[in-house]
Amino acid sequence: MTFRGRFADSLIAEQLDRISVSFLAEELHIRRGGVGGNIAFGMGSLGQHPILVAAAGQDFADYRSWLERHGVDCESVRISDSLHTARFVCTTDDDLAQMATFYAGAMAEAREIELQPVAERVGGLDLVLIGADAPEAMRRHTAECRERGFRFIADPSQQLAYGDGELIRSLVEGAEYLLTNEYESHLTEQKTGWSAADIAALVPVRVITRGKDGATIHVRGEEPVQVSAALVENPADPTGVGDAFRAGFITGLATGLNHERSAQLGSVLAAFCLESVGTQEYRLDRGAFLQRIAVTYGDDAAAEIDPHLVIHRSHDGSTALPVGP
């Protein structure tokens, strides 16, 4: 929501212990989100068929339909009998100050989900990304991946601020990949007490995104690879850009591209996300996508990625066409 005014004008320092204020919002936007949904949507838009594993409420029906129209398998989403789907409600004033509330809701039930039945249903799991979720769910799914030998990506993101060193160490050990942004990479080292060398000894591939400075890929025993950020024409909203990068990067891995090309694919998808308002509102055109790769990374990169690039079209014939508010 958007409030045309300043929160500060309605706050009295001496009365904050008795605060009771209401702000008249002039705009309301309801958008789909959540790291799991965002990453799955991005992969689906690139022709993959990712399996979303999460907990949601009875209000998930419309969102589920949207994801399934874009190639996402939602059969393993647990539906709560009593809780609504998690949501983030935020009001922004003219100073760009924000007041927000996060409702976890059904997310708390994600700890009840077991991965083995998912693997049995689909005939095995290629790679499991464990993103920000209820901490106990993240812990359980990481432990199950280690026990059952499922290859997994550690992507704790927002939960790094919440978690202590013991939790973070339990989420990283045994991972094939560790994905963080630059700030999160330092937070990981600080809270675990591990050095960069310690993490390299534990995780074969570490990917650190750096916003406008691109991404760095650390592969054990090799020189780091720096991938520049893709060209952005008209930036609009940074929300979900990291999730889009992950979707493109994992799609690259799934289609057989090397780490550098996968990161380039992810960076271009992130650019399209950045140019739209909302995390799942971008529309993809194959020609424009390849052109962006060529302009940013060169014709050789575009030629190598071309055979691996598939743009999904939803059942109504659109390409990631946003519907609703």
C-alpha positions in Angstrom: 0.0 0.0 0.0 1.0 3.6 -0.5 0.4 6.4 2.0 0.6 9.9 0.6 2.1 11.6 3.6 4.8 11.1 6.2 4.6 8.5 9.0 6.8 10.8 11.1 4.1 13.5 11.1 1.8 11.2 13.0 4.3 9.8 15.5 4.8 11.4 18.9 8.0 10.3 20.6 6.7 10.6 24.1 3.6 8.5 23.2 5.0 5.6 21.3 4.1 3.2 24.2 0.4 4.2 23.5 0.6 4.3 19.7 -2.7 4.0 17.9 -2.6 5.4 14.3 -4.3 4.8 11.0 -3.0 5.8 7.6 -5.3 6.2 4.6 -3.7 4.3 1.7 -4.3 5.6 -1.8 -2.9 2.6 -3.7 -3.1 -1.2 -3.1 -1.2 -3.8 -5.1 -1.5 -7.5 -4.4 1.3 -9.5 -5.9 2.4 -13.1 -5.9 5.7 -13.9 -4.2 7.7 -16.1 -1.8 11.2 -17.3 -2.7 10.0 -20.8 -3.6 7.2 -19.5 -5.8 9.4 -16.9 -7.4 12.2 -19.4 -8.3 9.7 -22.0 -9.5 7.9 -19.4 -11.7 11.2 -18.3 -13.2 12.3 -21.9 -14.0 8.9 -22.7 -15.4 9.1 -19.6 -17.6 12.4 -21.0 -19.0 10.8 -24.3 -20.0 11.6 -26.3 -16.8 9.1 -28.3 -14.7 10.2 -27.5 -11.1 8.5 -29.2 -8.2 7.4 -26.7 -5.5 7.6 -28.0 -2.0 6.0 -25.7 0.5 3.1 -25.3 2.9 0.2 -23.0 2.0 -3.4 -22.3 3.1 -6.8 -22.9 1.5 -6.3 -19.5 -0.2 -3.6 -20.9 -2.4 -6.0 -22.0 -5.2 -5.6 -19.0 -7.5 -1.8 -18.8 -7.0 -1.6 -22.6 -7.6 -3.4 -22.2 -10.9 -1.1 -19.4 -12.0 2.0 -21.4 -11.2 0.7 -24.6 -12.9 -0.1 -22.6 -16.0 3.6 -21.7 -16.1 5.0 -25.2 -15.8 5.3 -25.6 -12.0 4.4 -28.9 -10.3 2.4 -28.0 -7.2 1.3 -31.5 -6.2 3.8 -31.5 -3.2 2.5 -28.3 -1.7 1.0 -29.1 1.7 -2.4 -27.3 2.3 -3.1 -26.3 5.9 -6.5 -27.0 7.3 -6.4 -23.9 9.6 -3.8 -21.3 8.5 -3.6 -18.9 5.6 -0.7 -18.7 3.2 2.2 -16.6 4.4 2.1 -13.0 3.4 4.0 -9.8 3.7 1.9 -6.6 4.1 3.8 -3.3 3.7 2.8 0.4 3.6 5.3 3.0 2.2 5.0 6.7 2.7 6.3 9.7 0.7 9.7 9.5 2.4 10.0 5.8 1.3 9.8 4.9 5.0 8.0 1.6 5.5 5.8 -0.1 8.1 5.4 -3.8 7.5 4.2 -7.1 9.0 5.1 -10.6 8.0 2.5 -13.3 8.7 4.1 -16.8 8.6 0.9 -18.7 8.7 1.0 -22.1 7.0 4.7 -21.8 6.4 5.1 -23.2 10.0 3.7 -26.5 8.7 6.5 -26.9 6.1 8.4 -28.9 8.8 5.8 -31.7 8.3 6.8 -32.3 4.7 9.1 -35.3 3.9 11.1 -35.3 0.7 11.2 -39.0 0.1 7.5 -39.3 -1.0 8.1 -36.4 -3.4 11.1 -38.3 -4.9 9.0 -41.4 -5.2 6.2 -39.6 -6.9 8.4 -38.0 -9.6 10.9 -40.8 -10.0 13.8 -39.1 -8.2 15.2 -35.6 -7.5 17.9 -34.0 -9.6 18.7 -31.1 -7.3 16.9 -29.7 -4.2 17.1 -26.0 -3.5 16.5 -25.3 0.2 15.5 -21.7 0.4 14.3 -19.4 3.2 11.4 -21.2 5.0 10.4 -22.0 8.5 13.8 -22.7 10.2 12.8 -26.2 11.4 11.6 -27.1 7.9 14.9 -26.0 6.5 16.8 -28.0 9.1 14.7 -31.1 8.4 14.9 -30.9 4.6 18.7 -30.4 4.8 19.2 -33.3 7.1 17.0 -35.5 4.9 19.0 -34.6 1.8 22.2 -35.6 3.5 20.8 -38.8 4.8 19.2 -39.9 1.5 22.0 -38.6 -0.7 19.9 -35.9 -2.5 22.1 -33.3 -4.1 21.1 -29.9 -2.7 21.7 -26.2 -2.8 21.9 -24.2 0.4 20.2 -20.9 0.0 19.3 -19.6 3.5 19.0 -15.9 2.5 16.6 -14.1 4.8 16.9 -16.7 7.5 20.6 -15.9 8.0 19.7 -12.8 10.1 17.5 -15.0 12.3 19.7 -18.1 12.6 22.6 -18.6 14.9 25.8 -20.3 14.0 24.7 -23.8 14.8 21.6 -23.5 12.6 23.5 -22.0 9.7 26.2 -24.6 9.9 23.6 -27.3 9.8 22.1 -25.8 6.6 25.4 -25.6 4.7 27.2 -28.8 5.6 26.8 -31.3 2.8 25.5 -28.8 0.2 26.8 -29.0 -3.4 26.2 -25.3 -3.9 25.9 -22.3 -1.5 24.1 -19.3 -2.9 24.2 -15.9 -1.1 24.4 -12.3 -1.9 27.5 -10.4 -0.8 26.2 -9.2 2.6 24.9 -12.7 3.3 28.3 -14.2 2.5 29.9 -12.1 5.2 27.1 -12.9 7.6 27.5 -16.6 7.0 31.2 -16.4 7.8 30.7 -14.2 10.8 28.0 -16.4 12.4 29.5 -19.8 11.6 33.1 -18.8 12.5 34.1 -20.3 9.2 36.6 -18.6 6.8 36.1 -18.5 3.1 38.6 -21.3 2.9 36.7 -23.4 5.4 33.5 -23.0 3.3 35.4 -23.9 0.2 36.5 -27.2 1.9 32.8 -27.9 2.7 31.0 -26.8 -0.4 32.2 -27.5 -3.9 30.6 -24.4 -5.5 29.9 -21.1 -3.9 28.0 -18.4 -5.8 27.9 -14.8 -4.5 25.7 -12.3 -6.2 26.8 -8.6 -6.0 23.9 -6.6 -7.4 25.0 -4.2 -10.1 28.5 -5.8 -9.9 27.3 -9.1 -11.1 28.2 -12.5 -9.5 31.3 -14.4 -8.5 31.4 -18.2 -8.8 34.0 -20.0 -6.6 34.6 -23.6 -7.7 36.8 -25.6 -5.4 40.3 -25.9 -6.9 39.7 -23.4 -9.7 40.1 -19.6 -10.2 36.9 -17.6 -9.3 34.8 -16.7 -12.3 33.3 -13.2 -12.4 30.1 -12.7 -14.4 29.0 -9.1 -14.9 25.4 -8.0 -14.4 23.2 -8.1 -17.5 22.2 -4.9 -19.3 19.2 -3.3 -17.7 17.1 -0.9 -19.8 14.5 0.6 -17.5 14.9 -0.6 -13.9 11.6 -0.6 -12.0 11.6 -2.8 -8.9 14.4 -4.8 -7.4 12.1 -7.2 -5.5 12.6 -10.8 -6.5 15.7 -10.1 -8.6 17.8 -12.6 -6.6 15.2 -15.3 -7.0 15.1 -14.7 -10.8 18.9 -15.1 -10.9 18.6 -18.4 -9.0 15.9 -19.6 -11.4 18.1 -18.9 -14.4 21.2 -20.3 -12.9 19.5 -23.6 -11.9 17.9 -23.8 -15.4 21.3 -23.5 -16.9 22.7 -26.3 -14.7 19.6 -28.5 -15.6 20.2 -28.0 -19.3 23.9 -28.8 -19.2 25.4 -25.3 -19.3 28.6 -24.7 -17.4 28.6 -22.4 -14.3 29.6 -19.2 -16.2 26.9 -19.6 -18.8 24.3 -20.6 -16.2 25.1 -17.4 -14.3 24.8 -15.4 -17.5 21.4 -16.9 -18.1 20.4 -16.1 -14.5 21.7 -12.5 -14.8 19.6 -11.9 -17.9 16.4 -13.3 -16.3 17.2 -11.1 -13.2 17.4 -8.1 -15.6 13.9 -8.8 -17.0 12.6 -9.1 -13.4 14.2 -5.8 -12.5 12.5 -4.1 -15.4 9.0 -5.1 -14.1 7.1 -4.2 -10.9 6.5 -7.4 -8.9 8.4 -10.7 -8.7 6.4 -12.7 -11.3 5.2 -10.0 -13.7 7.9 -10.2 -16.4 7.1 -11.4 -19.9 9.8 -13.2 -21.9 10.4 -13.2 -25.6 13.0 -15.7 -26.9 14.5 -13.3 -29.5 14.8 -10.4 -27.0 16.3 -12.8 -24.4 19.0 -14.0 -26.7 19.6 -10.4 -27.9 20.2 -9.3 -24.3 22.7 -12.2 -23.8 24.5 -11.2 -27.0 24.7 -7.5 -26.1 25.9 -8.2 -22.6 28.1 -11.3 -22.9 28.8 -11.5 -26.7 27.7 -13.5 -29.6 29.6 -16.6 -28.5 27.6 -16.7 -25.3 24.3 -16.3 -27.1 25.2 -19.0 -29.6 26.1 -21.5 -26.8 23.0 -20.7 -24.7 20.6 -20.7 -27.7 20.1 -24.5 -28.0 19.4 -24.7 -24.3 16.9 -21.8 -24.1 13.2 -22.6 -24.0 10.5 -20.0 -23.3 7.4 -21.5 -21.7 4.0 -20.4 -23.0 1.1 -20.8 -20.6 -2.2 -22.5 -21.6 -3.7 -19.2 -22.7 -0.9 -18.8 -25.2 0.8 -16.0 -23.3 4.4 -15.9 -22.2 4.5 -15.3 -18.4 1.5 -13.0 -18.8 0.5 -11.3 -15.5 -3.2 -11.5 -14.5 -5.1 -9.8 -11.8 -4.0 -6.8 -9.7 
